[in-house]
């Protein structure tokens, strides 16, 4: 993953405000919105954990901002989070004195964010919109930020010019996206990223996932640098984050898009993952929490992320199917998942 920072040179401009609605949105906006509305229940726990923390961190490895130092001072500045999800980054910035607005494509994610605002008595504007066509006037903000969010779910040829439009002269854009290597090695399935290139580096742009219809975006180094320059940005830094020493490498092929993968950010317990084998599609329950089908839409086994420790796995469906398995899931690296195999009676 990479953390990038850029800014628009020269003096500040005008104040925030709303603009009329966007033009017709591209197809990926609607499909990704539907996916995130469906996935949102599995992000509530991670969002609640992040809101309870007062120590901002970046990405799946929870690398502390105090070590990364990607952000400029935010006290008294107007900030927009593009693709805020449950808005924990917005909350962290608001506590540091920012006048923050969270924007997200999923109304369900924003509903979680509003619940967490009430729980923490910390309220700031939340806007349901597409970051490729944000409903704000030109030069409304001093800082735009995206941790994954718009940085992977929006077309860079649309959202980066939009971020430039929203920023005042001298404003800064800070975002975290998937690493280019990850995008090249991640298979089109819920399987771990491997050690082979699966995509053409020079063809990187729109990544479509056939198992669930998700659409991500990634650009190579040259195209994204040119895109920054074409939109008036001066590149200040590019920080490549590494997993802290001793972190379990439980990384699925669609890590940044699968709802279960978010649990690896929680950090309260070592992470592992499981594959539940059964000849037919069945709803999988881990400790009575529904995890979706054991198979993807293409019929491949799905990766289910879980904390290490003792868990009860069971299948929904016919009474003749095995009821449950109680197992001790070990903390494990990517090559050693827990495999639970259920047989038909």
Steps between C-alpha positions, in 0.01 A plus 500: 500500500619855445424828675524799265501871570467789259404864514388790284748790512407868583263695741166390654149555357132488599278315750313167482155455351271269304458500124220359282480123436748306284459393138430138405729272704709221342381139544755414771356762734164322522645147517752590771231685695280189501792283614596731786139529613494120520843472665445777755383281795839328507682834541309618808733333754813630329352851481401494868851387598663776293269770637592393854868560428660842510812393313461531119649220295523400136378197312467130572816494710383790721829687456482800739483846343756613759748275313375564146464881539301535179260767626553875516368693804117487496394724790264768368510367142215390274541129419304259279534121525426345161355154560472525877319169566421496872687834528762405760765706322263796496448451874875491565543825304203671669654425841812679379310817422415451132169616354438170328242369253469127428379389156415143402329312219315262739202619700535194726858583590391855579220366720765320706704820512199693635445239770864528604475881502217470751689246711802731522313834509706621205298633208621628163333506156462170314412517130368214287667554163751373248856634543534525122225768509509650850215747568723783625601832351846559358779573750299394806772312691858522623555124514350197324571155644416144397606182678412247225155657439509704180864407454409148386123507437489803270649554157821702553436686175181630662561526875847660493384791277197527732727519806701773326177692435396477866835616642598858556832611350764370740268216608624143544384155391603200713381150412575132552451250219594139427858446388552453128662161566189385686279603208720304260507182712143484640293228329144552379362300792491498878844342515830632635721721287785281382856535376413516126397794284141448383440833325677718246672787679454727199129423486419594861192711551160338562501168690176300485436208738271240348402323824310796645507776236725736697699755300832640624752729333877510490753692291870447443764748616534698178129551432417609855791748514388650170142514629613696807698745290216548249273602788741749655635285784857509622605159637634533855554138603422135428517282811502122455357336810628168629334256737651533848741226597319186618168588336322187369476511122133403467442685175221406261513563127233768537620631834399861458153419369383198702301588813662232715845639420429814699531302821877489450506869590353440845822372652347373825589139411720325244323454168459184303270379229290196428372310199181300557465207261163356407381369160208744481453871581406545866476797733797488739460610862801568722398535865142549372605797283399458136797515262325441168535198275795263518531533120543804278276563200753313286484193725839548663547475879483840670757624749349587840707721729489426872691573817725220619345299784215257566201541269189306409440454127164378373310484175151619430273302273361150510457318830701213355812717475751485788400735780829654616872468562676653798862571411802686630607722210871562523671827415635414159672644194346510155610149402345328803128580534257309716300271268169377638358212297132410539366179348144419402326252729 
